[in-house]
Amino acid sequence: MEEVIIEKVKIALRKEKSSIAIGNFRGKFENGELDIYYNLDCGKSKRKMLNVTTGCDDDLSKAHYSCHFSGEGHLKLNSFSTSQKGNISDGRPLINKEEDLLILGLESFCLDGILPETNKADDSIVIGPDNLSRYSILWLFVHSSYPNTLPNRTFWVNLWGNQKELYRFQTASLSDILVSHDTLTVLKINNWTVRACFLKTTTFDENNDTSLMFLKSQQLPWRSLVFVDPHLPLSKMIREKALKKRIILTTQKPFITENSASSAAWVKVS
């Protein structure tokens, strides 16, 4: 019988001289298959959190997201609700032969809005930028041999069109919204890792069009959860940076692939 390997780690965010628990990652490797679970910690009021999308209180005491070997994943918000099922990231199996980056999820935080009662993080890995109270975490899944430092144009968006006989071109990449190109490993199991990548922008910044949940006594939402198809809000963040870049005019069509020919193109490289 093959050995079952289980690894678990608690995660907390750094806030001045204290820390704030946000959940734990657990990995399970059995019979050649690896599953990753992210159990969320929403604080003492997690049984009664206001969902601004529905306007109703949610019970988030059992909230978790799972990513399975098959490439399937699901987000479960409580013990009674139906799971929000979907493929992880771009639909590939969790472990793939290419051993390249896979996006597990995207979370945004506004730490100024968190009440002190959520301020417990014993025996946790404490992470997060020292100088920011609003930022996002891009959760990545990658082989342990992948470099700790991301290359410059890991993910990017190209915007282009025609202006008379000229091509109009703008572009931006993940580098434009990174706090640092360095990634932080929070969980390692069977030569695969879950890593955190910190972004200096959030899903709160432009339009509150994601599922935001916050305590009724707070004025601002403090956490945004995007685990089903997180490519969409991430590409939007990068696209907004591209729109602010200088427009390049050229007589030659910009060098881009055929798959990136739309105004909201998503292009991925290793």
VOKOL-16626 format. One record per residue (C-alpha): residue number from 1; residue in three letters; y, x, z negated. Coordinates in steps of 0.1 Angstrom, whole numbers, plus 2048, in hexadecimal, padded with zeros to 3 digits. Layout:
N
<drenmi NUM 'ALA' <Y X Z>>
...
***
This chain:
270
<drenmi 1 'MET' <800 800 800>>
<drenmi 2 'GLU' <822 80E 80A>>
<drenmi 3 'GLU' <83B 816 7EF>>
<drenmi 4 'VAL' <858 7FE 7EA>>
<drenmi 5 'ILE' <879 810 7E6>>
<drenmi 6 'ILE' <896 7FD 7D6>>
<drenmi 7 'GLU' <8B9 80C 7D0>>
<drenmi 8 'LYS' <8D6 7FA 7C0>>
<drenmi 9 'VAL' <8FA 803 7B8>>
<drenmi 10 'LYS' <918 7F0 7A9>>
<drenmi 11 'ILE' <939 7F2 7BB>>
<drenmi 12 'ALA' <95C 7F0 7AB>>
<drenmi 13 'LEU' <97F 7F5 7B9>>
<drenmi 14 'ARG' <997 80D 7AA>>
<drenmi 15 'LYS' <9B7 7FD 79B>>
<drenmi 16 'GLU' <9CF 814 78A>>
<drenmi 17 'LYS' <9BC 81F 76A>>
<drenmi 18 'SER' <9A2 803 76B>>
<drenmi 19 'SER' <989 7F6 784>>
<drenmi 20 'ILE' <97E 7D4 792>>
<drenmi 21 'ALA' <95A 7CC 799>>
<drenmi 22 'ILE' <953 7BC 7BB>>
<drenmi 23 'GLY' <92D 7BC 7BD>>
<drenmi 24 'ASN' <90F 7D1 7C3>>
<drenmi 25 'PHE' <8FB 7DD 7E1>>
<drenmi 26 'ARG' <8D5 7DD 7E0>>
<drenmi 27 'GLY' <8BE 7EC 7F9>>
<drenmi 28 'LYS' <898 7E5 7FC>>
<drenmi 29 'PHE' <881 7F9 813>>
<drenmi 30 'GLU' <85E 7EB 816>>
<drenmi 31 'ASN' <843 7EE 832>>
<drenmi 32 'GLY' <85B 801 848>>
<drenmi 33 'GLU' <876 7E6 846>>
<drenmi 34 'LEU' <898 7E9 835>>
<drenmi 35 'ASP' <8AD 7CD 827>>
<drenmi 36 'ILE' <8D0 7D0 818>>
<drenmi 37 'TYR' <8DF 7B7 7FF>>
<drenmi 38 'TYR' <903 7B5 7F4>>
<drenmi 39 'ASN' <907 79F 7D5>>
<drenmi 40 'LEU' <92B 796 7CF>>
<drenmi 41 'ASP' <93D 796 7AE>>
<drenmi 42 'CYS' <95B 77F 7AE>>
<drenmi 43 'GLY' <963 781 789>>
<drenmi 44 'LYS' <960 769 76C>>
<drenmi 45 'SER' <96E 74C 780>>
<drenmi 46 'LYS' <955 74F 79C>>
<drenmi 47 'ARG' <946 72D 794>>
<drenmi 48 'LYS' <967 71C 79D>>
<drenmi 49 'MET' <979 72F 7BA>>
<drenmi 50 'LEU' <991 71D 7D1>>
<drenmi 51 'ASN' <988 721 7F6>>
<drenmi 52 'VAL' <9A8 71E 809>>
<drenmi 53 'THR' <996 715 829>>
<drenmi 54 'THR' <985 6F5 81B>>
<drenmi 55 'GLY' <99D 6EF 7FE>>
<drenmi 56 'CYS' <97F 6EB 7E7>>
<drenmi 57 'ASP' <972 6FE 7C9>>
<drenmi 58 'ASP' <954 714 7D1>>
<drenmi 59 'ASP' <939 721 7BA>>
<drenmi 60 'LEU' <935 746 7C2>>
<drenmi 61 'SER' <91E 750 7A6>>
<drenmi 62 'LYS' <902 757 7BE>>
<drenmi 63 'ALA' <917 764 7DC>>
<drenmi 64 'HIS' <906 77F 7F0>>
<drenmi 65 'TYR' <902 78D 813>>
<drenmi 66 'SER' <8E1 79A 820>>
<drenmi 67 'CYS' <8DA 7B0 83E>>
<drenmi 68 'HIS' <8B5 7B1 849>>
<drenmi 69 'PHE' <8A0 7C9 85D>>
<drenmi 70 'SER' <89D 7B0 87A>>
<drenmi 71 'GLY' <8C2 7B0 880>>
<drenmi 72 'GLU' <8C6 78E 870>>
<drenmi 73 'GLY' <8DE 789 852>>
<drenmi 74 'HIS' <8EC 76D 83E>>
<drenmi 75 'LEU' <909 766 827>>
<drenmi 76 'LYS' <901 74F 809>>
<drenmi 77 'LEU' <91E 743 7F5>>
<drenmi 78 'ASN' <90C 731 7D8>>
<drenmi 79 'SER' <8EB 724 7CC>>
<drenmi 80 'PHE' <8EE 702 7DD>>
<drenmi 81 'SER' <900 708 7FE>>
<drenmi 82 'THR' <8F0 70E 81F>>
<drenmi 83 'SER' <8F1 732 829>>
<drenmi 84 'GLN' <908 73D 845>>
<drenmi 85 'LYS' <8EF 74E 85B>>
<drenmi 86 'GLY' <8F7 767 877>>
<drenmi 87 'ASN' <8ED 788 886>>
<drenmi 88 'ILE' <8FB 7A7 875>>
<drenmi 89 'SER' <918 7B7 886>>
<drenmi 90 'ASP' <910 7BA 8AC>>
<drenmi 91 'GLY' <8ED 7AB 8A9>>
<drenmi 92 'ARG' <8D8 7CB 8A9>>
<drenmi 93 'PRO' <8BC 7D1 891>>
<drenmi 94 'LEU' <8C7 7E0 870>>
<drenmi 95 'ILE' <8B5 801 877>>
<drenmi 96 'ASN' <8B9 80C 89C>>
<drenmi 97 'LYS' <8AD 82B 8AF>>
<drenmi 98 'GLU' <8D1 834 8B8>>
<drenmi 99 'GLU' <8DA 839 893>>
<drenmi 100 'ASP' <8FE 830 89B>>
<drenmi 101 'LEU' <918 81C 887>>
<drenmi 102 'LEU' <911 7F8 87E>>
<drenmi 103 'ILE' <92B 7E1 86E>>
<drenmi 104 'LEU' <91D 7CE 851>>
<drenmi 105 'GLY' <93D 7BC 846>>
<drenmi 106 'LEU' <963 7BD 840>>
<drenmi 107 'GLU' <974 7B5 81F>>
<drenmi 108 'SER' <999 7B4 817>>
<drenmi 109 'PHE' <9A7 7B7 7F4>>
<drenmi 110 'CYS' <9C9 7B0 7E3>>
<drenmi 111 'LEU' <9C4 7C0 7C1>>
<drenmi 112 'ASP' <9E6 7B5 7B4>>
<drenmi 113 'GLY' <9D9 792 7B2>>
<drenmi 114 'ILE' <9BA 798 79E>>
<drenmi 115 'LEU' <9BA 78B 77A>>
<drenmi 116 'PRO' <9B0 7A3 75E>>
<drenmi 117 'GLU' <990 78F 756>>
<drenmi 118 'THR' <97F 79D 775>>
<drenmi 119 'ASN' <986 7C0 769>>
<drenmi 120 'LYS' <963 7CB 75F>>
<drenmi 121 'ALA' <951 7E6 772>>
<drenmi 122 'ASP' <939 7F8 75B>>
<drenmi 123 'ASP' <920 811 76B>>
<drenmi 124 'SER' <930 80C 78D>>
<drenmi 125 'ILE' <93A 822 7AA>>
<drenmi 126 'VAL' <960 81F 7AA>>
<drenmi 127 'ILE' <96F 821 7CC>>
<drenmi 128 'GLY' <990 81A 7DE>>
<drenmi 129 'PRO' <9B1 82B 7E7>>
<drenmi 130 'ASP' <9C7 836 7CA>>
<drenmi 131 'ASN' <9E8 82B 7D9>>
<drenmi 132 'LEU' <9E0 809 7E9>>
<drenmi 133 'SER' <9DC 7E7 7D9>>
<drenmi 134 'ARG' <9D6 7D5 7FA>>
<drenmi 135 'TYR' <9BC 7E3 811>>
<drenmi 136 'SER' <99B 7DB 823>>
<drenmi 137 'ILE' <978 7E9 821>>
<drenmi 138 'LEU' <964 7EC 840>>
<drenmi 139 'TRP' <93F 7EE 835>>
<drenmi 140 'LEU' <92B 803 84D>>
<drenmi 141 'PHE' <905 809 850>>
<drenmi 142 'VAL' <8FB 82A 85F>>
<drenmi 143 'HIS' <8E0 845 85E>>
<drenmi 144 'SER' <8E6 85F 843>>
<drenmi 145 'SER' <8E9 87A 85E>>
<drenmi 146 'TYR' <909 86A 86C>>
<drenmi 147 'PRO' <928 87F 864>>
<drenmi 148 'ASN' <93C 874 845>>
<drenmi 149 'THR' <95C 876 85A>>
<drenmi 150 'LEU' <961 85C 876>>
<drenmi 151 'PRO' <96B 868 898>>
<drenmi 152 'ASN' <98E 85F 8A4>>
<drenmi 153 'ARG' <986 842 8BC>>
<drenmi 154 'THR' <968 832 8AB>>
<drenmi 155 'PHE' <972 80E 8B3>>
<drenmi 156 'TRP' <98F 805 8C9>>
<drenmi 157 'VAL' <9A1 7E9 8DC>>
<drenmi 158 'ASN' <9B0 7ED 8FE>>
<drenmi 159 'LEU' <9CB 7D5 90A>>
<drenmi 160 'TRP' <9D4 7D6 92F>>
<drenmi 161 'GLY' <9E2 7C1 94B>>
<drenmi 162 'ASN' <9F6 7C2 96C>>
<drenmi 163 'GLN' <A1B 7C4 970>>
<drenmi 164 'LYS' <A23 7C2 995>>
<drenmi 165 'GLU' <A13 7E1 9A3>>
<drenmi 166 'LEU' <A0F 7F2 982>>
<drenmi 167 'TYR' <9F5 7F0 967>>
<drenmi 168 'ARG' <A01 7E9 943>>
<drenmi 169 'PHE' <9EC 7FA 929>>
<drenmi 170 'GLN' <9EB 7FB 902>>
<drenmi 171 'THR' <9CF 807 8EB>>
<drenmi 172 'ALA' <9C7 80D 8C6>>
<drenmi 173 'SER' <9A9 818 8B3>>
<drenmi 174 'LEU' <99A 816 890>>
<drenmi 175 'SER' <9AE 836 888>>
<drenmi 176 'ASP' <9CE 821 889>>
<drenmi 177 'ILE' <9C4 80D 86B>>
<drenmi 178 'LEU' <9AF 826 857>>
<drenmi 179 'VAL' <9BA 833 835>>
<drenmi 180 'SER' <9A4 851 83D>>
<drenmi 181 'HIS' <989 85A 856>>
<drenmi 182 'ASP' <972 864 839>>
<drenmi 183 'THR' <957 84B 830>>
<drenmi 184 'LEU' <949 846 80D>>
<drenmi 185 'THR' <923 842 809>>
<drenmi 186 'VAL' <91C 827 7EE>>
<drenmi 187 'LEU' <8F7 822 7F4>>
<drenmi 188 'LYS' <8DC 837 803>>
<drenmi 189 'ILE' <8B8 82C 809>>
<drenmi 190 'ASN' <89D 83B 820>>
<drenmi 191 'ASN' <8B6 850 833>>
<drenmi 192 'TRP' <8CE 833 83A>>
<drenmi 193 'THR' <8EF 82E 829>>
<drenmi 194 'VAL' <909 813 822>>
<drenmi 195 'ARG' <92C 822 824>>
<drenmi 196 'ALA' <94F 816 81C>>
<drenmi 197 'CYS' <96B 81C 834>>
<drenmi 198 'PHE' <98E 813 827>>
<drenmi 199 'LEU' <9A8 802 83D>>
<drenmi 200 'LYS' <9CE 801 836>>
<drenmi 201 'THR' <9D0 7DD 843>>
<drenmi 202 'THR' <9C1 7BC 838>>
<drenmi 203 'THR' <9B7 79B 847>>
<drenmi 204 'PHE' <9D3 78C 831>>
<drenmi 205 'ASP' <9EE 79E 844>>
<drenmi 206 'GLU' <9F4 788 862>>
<drenmi 207 'ASN' <9E4 766 861>>
<drenmi 208 'ASN' <9CE 758 845>>
<drenmi 209 'ASP' <9B3 74C 85D>>
<drenmi 210 'THR' <995 75A 84B>>
<drenmi 211 'SER' <982 74B 82E>>
<drenmi 212 'LEU' <998 755 811>>
<drenmi 213 'MET' <98E 74C 7ED>>
<drenmi 214 'PHE' <9A4 750 7CE>>
<drenmi 215 'LEU' <9A9 744 7AB>>
<drenmi 216 'LYS' <9BF 725 7A8>>
<drenmi 217 'SER' <9D5 737 78F>>
<drenmi 218 'GLN' <9DD 752 7A8>>
<drenmi 219 'GLN' <9F8 751 7C3>>
<drenmi 220 'LEU' <9E6 768 7DB>>
<drenmi 221 'PRO' <9C2 76A 7E7>>
<drenmi 222 'TRP' <9B3 78A 7DA>>
<drenmi 223 'ARG' <993 78D 7EF>>
<drenmi 224 'SER' <98A 784 813>>
<drenmi 225 'LEU' <965 784 81E>>
<drenmi 226 'VAL' <95B 78A 842>>
<drenmi 227 'PHE' <936 791 846>>
<drenmi 228 'VAL' <92D 77B 864>>
<drenmi 229 'ASP' <93A 78C 883>>
<drenmi 230 'PRO' <952 7A4 872>>
<drenmi 231 'HIS' <95B 7B3 894>>
<drenmi 232 'LEU' <973 796 89B>>
<drenmi 233 'PRO' <98C 79C 87F>>
<drenmi 234 'LEU' <989 7C2 882>>
<drenmi 235 'SER' <991 7C1 8A7>>
<drenmi 236 'LYS' <9AE 7AA 89F>>
<drenmi 237 'MET' <9BC 7C4 887>>
<drenmi 238 'ILE' <9B9 7E0 8A1>>
<drenmi 239 'ARG' <9C7 7C9 8BC>>
<drenmi 240 'GLU' <9E7 7C3 8A8>>
<drenmi 241 'LYS' <9EC 7E8 8A6>>
<drenmi 242 'ALA' <9E7 7EC 8CB>>
<drenmi 243 'LEU' <A02 7D1 8D1>>
<drenmi 244 'LYS' <A1B 7E6 8BE>>
<drenmi 245 'LYS' <A14 805 8D2>>
<drenmi 246 'ARG' <A2A 811 8EF>>
<drenmi 247 'ILE' <A20 801 910>>
<drenmi 248 'ILE' <A13 81A 92A>>
<drenmi 249 'LEU' <A19 812 94E>>
<drenmi 250 'THR' <A03 823 968>>
<drenmi 251 'THR' <9FB 81E 98D>>
<drenmi 252 'GLN' <9D7 825 986>>
<drenmi 253 'LYS' <9BF 80D 974>>
<drenmi 254 'PRO' <9BA 819 951>>
<drenmi 255 'PHE' <998 82A 94B>>
<drenmi 256 'ILE' <985 80E 939>>
<drenmi 257 'THR' <963 7FF 93D>>
<drenmi 258 'GLU' <95D 7DF 94F>>
<drenmi 259 'ASN' <952 7CF 92E>>
<drenmi 260 'SER' <975 7D5 920>>
<drenmi 261 'ALA' <988 7C2 93B>>
<drenmi 262 'SER' <995 7A6 924>>
<drenmi 263 'SER' <9B5 7A6 911>>
<drenmi 264 'ALA' <9A2 7A6 8F0>>
<drenmi 265 'ALA' <988 7BF 8FB>>
<drenmi 266 'TRP' <971 7CE 8E1>>
<drenmi 267 'VAL' <964 7F1 8EA>>
<drenmi 268 'LYS' <94C 805 8D4>>
<drenmi 269 'VAL' <942 829 8D6>>
<drenmi 270 'SER' <92C 83F 8C0>>
***
